[in-house]
Amino acid sequence: MSITWKELQETCLRKMDSLDGVALTKDSNNAAYLYGMPAAANEALMLLATNGRYWKKLLTITQKEGETATKGEPLGGFLAYDLRQLAEGFYCIDKIKRASGTDYGTYSGYMMEGDHVLLLPAEDEGTFRVWYNAYPTRITAETAADFPIDLHEDAAHYVAHYMAGQLFKHDDISVAQIYMNEFFEWMERLAESGRKADGRNAGSGGWTSVKGYY
């Protein structure tokens, strides 16, 4: 299950011995830490999403299926789809599957224009399941306490390591460095397991989303 933003903040504060009691309460001892947490959390999540293991999400596109067809921009013999507009948090393509009639399998007939415009041949009919790697949702000062962070418990533990390392470096640089080292060692292990998964599954390895994106 997902961890909430409040729970991630609490985990971070406990690592810095800055949480009095069980529940999160803002006070003079942790106010500065809480202020800096969104930026630190976003850094950790971005590093994880682009260098560790990806968050996989799915976009479905249909072509020449009557009124249910997805509207692509005609470009010569192609239909163009702006994935930054259609795919939430789009980072890069992972793979595309195509269903046409009774056939279903990996589709390689597409092209990319720039880094975010997908070109599908206009003559190709069917349903295209576009698996893509996504950026994490940004945390801001307005993020609700109960907002679900799409992390497993062990991942949340190490993201809190990174946050504590960034926020604690002016108070105790030696402890902060330990947390940062542990975070990057963990992330390298994730990346290595992802590379092994890619080799076994021909590109299907990646971060397994708590929310079931992949």
C-alpha positions as CSV (number, residue, x, y, z in Angstrom):
1,M,0.0,0.0,0.0
2,S,1.0,3.6,-0.5
3,I,2.5,5.8,2.2
4,T,1.1,9.2,2.7
5,W,3.0,12.5,2.6
6,K,2.4,12.9,6.3
7,E,3.9,9.5,7.0
8,L,6.9,10.2,4.8
9,Q,7.5,13.5,6.7
10,E,7.2,11.7,10.1
11,T,9.7,9.0,8.9
12,C,12.2,11.7,7.9
13,L,11.8,13.6,11.2
14,R,12.4,10.4,13.2
15,K,15.7,9.9,11.4
16,M,16.7,13.4,12.6
17,D,15.3,12.8,16.1
18,S,13.0,15.8,15.5
19,L,9.6,14.3,16.2
20,D,8.2,14.6,19.7
21,G,5.5,12.1,20.2
22,V,3.9,9.6,17.7
23,A,2.1,12.0,15.3
24,L,3.4,14.8,13.2
25,T,3.2,18.2,15.0
26,K,4.9,21.3,13.7
27,D,6.9,23.1,16.4
28,S,10.0,25.3,16.7
29,N,12.3,22.3,16.5
30,N,11.1,21.0,13.2
31,A,9.5,24.0,11.4
32,A,12.6,24.6,9.2
33,Y,12.9,20.9,8.3
34,L,9.2,20.7,7.3
35,Y,9.6,23.8,5.1
36,G,12.5,22.2,3.2
37,M,10.9,18.7,2.9
38,P,9.0,19.2,-0.4
39,A,12.2,20.1,-2.3
40,A,14.2,17.3,-0.8
41,A,11.4,14.8,-1.5
42,N,11.1,15.9,-5.1
43,E,14.8,15.5,-5.6
44,A,14.8,11.9,-4.2
45,L,11.7,10.9,-6.2
46,M,13.1,12.4,-9.4
47,L,16.5,10.6,-8.9
48,L,14.6,7.3,-8.3
49,A,12.3,7.8,-11.4
50,T,15.1,8.6,-13.8
51,N,18.1,6.7,-12.5
52,G,16.8,3.8,-10.3
53,R,13.7,2.0,-11.4
54,Y,11.0,3.6,-13.5
55,W,7.4,4.2,-12.6
56,K,5.4,2.5,-15.4
57,K,2.1,3.9,-16.6
58,L,-0.3,3.0,-19.4
59,L,-1.9,5.1,-22.2
60,T,-4.4,3.5,-24.6
61,I,-4.7,4.8,-28.1
62,T,-7.2,3.5,-30.7
63,Q,-7.1,4.2,-34.4
64,K,-9.9,3.8,-37.0
65,E,-12.3,2.4,-34.4
66,G,-15.3,4.7,-35.3
67,E,-16.3,7.2,-32.6
68,T,-14.0,5.6,-30.0
69,A,-10.9,6.5,-32.1
70,T,-8.3,8.7,-30.4
71,K,-7.8,11.9,-32.2
72,G,-4.3,12.2,-33.6
73,E,-2.9,15.1,-35.7
74,P,-2.6,14.0,-39.4
75,L,1.0,14.3,-40.6
76,G,1.5,12.7,-44.0
77,G,0.9,9.1,-43.6
78,F,1.0,9.3,-39.8
79,L,-1.1,10.3,-36.9
80,A,0.8,12.3,-34.3
81,Y,0.1,12.1,-30.5
82,D,1.7,14.6,-28.1
83,L,2.5,12.3,-25.2
84,R,3.1,15.2,-22.8
85,Q,-0.5,16.1,-23.3
86,L,-2.0,12.6,-23.3
87,A,0.2,10.7,-20.9
88,E,0.3,11.9,-17.3
89,G,3.8,12.6,-16.1
90,F,5.3,11.3,-19.4
91,Y,9.1,10.8,-19.3
92,C,9.9,8.3,-22.1
93,I,8.5,5.4,-24.0
94,D,9.0,1.9,-22.6
95,K,7.2,-0.3,-25.1
96,I,4.0,-0.5,-27.2
97,K,1.6,-3.4,-27.6
98,R,-1.0,-3.5,-30.4
99,A,-4.3,-5.4,-30.5
100,S,-5.9,-5.8,-34.0
101,G,-8.6,-8.3,-34.5
102,T,-7.4,-11.5,-32.9
103,D,-3.7,-10.5,-32.9
104,Y,-1.9,-9.0,-29.9
105,G,1.8,-8.4,-29.4
106,T,4.7,-6.0,-29.3
107,Y,4.4,-3.2,-31.9
108,S,7.5,-1.7,-33.5
109,G,6.1,0.3,-36.4
110,Y,6.0,3.6,-34.6
111,M,8.4,6.6,-34.8
112,M,9.2,9.4,-32.3
113,E,9.4,13.1,-33.3
114,G,11.6,14.9,-30.7
115,D,11.3,13.2,-27.3
116,H,7.6,13.3,-26.8
117,V,5.6,13.1,-30.1
118,L,4.5,9.6,-31.0
119,L,3.9,8.9,-34.7
120,L,1.7,5.9,-35.6
121,P,1.1,5.0,-39.3
122,A,-2.4,6.2,-40.1
123,E,-3.2,2.9,-41.9
124,D,-2.5,0.8,-38.8
125,E,-5.8,0.0,-37.1
126,G,-6.4,-1.3,-33.6
127,T,-5.7,-0.5,-30.0
128,F,-2.3,0.5,-29.0
129,R,-1.2,0.0,-25.3
130,V,1.6,2.5,-24.8
131,W,3.6,1.6,-21.7
132,Y,5.7,4.6,-20.6
133,N,8.1,5.7,-17.8
134,A,6.6,8.5,-15.8
135,Y,7.9,11.3,-13.6
136,P,6.6,11.3,-10.0
137,T,3.9,13.7,-8.9
138,R,5.6,16.8,-7.5
139,I,5.2,17.6,-3.8
140,T,4.5,21.2,-2.9
141,A,3.8,23.2,0.2
142,E,0.1,22.7,-0.5
143,T,0.3,18.9,-0.8
144,A,-2.3,17.4,1.6
145,A,-1.1,15.3,4.5
146,D,-3.1,12.3,3.3
147,F,-1.8,12.5,-0.3
148,P,-0.6,9.0,-1.2
149,I,3.0,8.8,-2.3
150,D,3.4,5.9,-4.7
151,L,6.1,4.1,-2.8
152,H,6.5,0.8,-1.1
153,E,7.5,0.9,2.5
154,D,11.2,0.0,1.9
155,A,11.4,2.7,-0.8
156,A,9.8,5.3,1.4
157,H,12.4,4.4,4.1
158,Y,15.3,5.3,1.7
159,V,13.6,8.4,0.3
160,A,13.3,9.6,3.9
161,H,17.1,8.8,4.1
162,Y,17.7,11.2,1.3
163,M,15.5,13.9,2.7
164,A,17.1,13.6,6.1
165,G,20.6,13.8,4.5
166,Q,19.7,17.0,2.7
167,L,18.0,18.6,5.6
168,F,20.4,17.6,8.4
169,K,23.7,18.4,6.7
170,H,24.0,21.8,8.4
171,D,23.3,20.2,11.9
172,D,25.3,17.0,11.7
173,I,27.2,16.5,8.4
174,S,28.5,13.1,9.4
175,V,25.1,11.6,10.1
176,A,23.7,13.4,6.9
177,Q,26.5,11.8,4.8
178,I,25.7,8.3,6.2
179,Y,22.0,8.7,5.1
180,M,23.0,10.0,1.6
181,N,25.5,7.2,1.1
182,E,22.8,4.6,2.1
183,F,20.3,6.1,-0.3
184,F,22.6,6.0,-3.3
185,E,23.8,2.5,-2.5
186,W,20.2,1.4,-2.3
187,M,19.4,3.1,-5.6
188,E,22.3,1.4,-7.3
189,R,21.0,-1.9,-6.2
190,L,17.6,-1.0,-7.6
191,A,19.2,0.0,-10.9
192,E,21.1,-3.3,-11.1
193,S,18.1,-5.4,-10.4
194,G,16.2,-3.4,-13.0
195,R,19.0,-4.2,-15.6
196,K,18.7,-7.9,-14.7
197,A,14.9,-7.8,-15.1
198,D,15.3,-6.0,-18.5
199,G,17.6,-8.8,-19.7
200,R,15.2,-11.6,-18.5
201,N,12.0,-10.0,-19.7
202,A,13.1,-8.1,-22.9
203,G,12.5,-4.6,-21.6
204,S,9.6,-5.3,-19.1
205,G,11.7,-4.6,-16.0
206,G,10.9,-1.6,-13.9
207,W,9.6,-0.1,-10.7
208,T,6.5,-1.9,-9.6
209,S,3.9,0.7,-8.7
210,V,1.9,0.4,-5.5
211,K,-1.1,1.9,-7.5
212,G,-0.9,-0.9,-10.1
213,Y,0.4,1.2,-13.0
214,Y,2.6,-1.7,-13.9
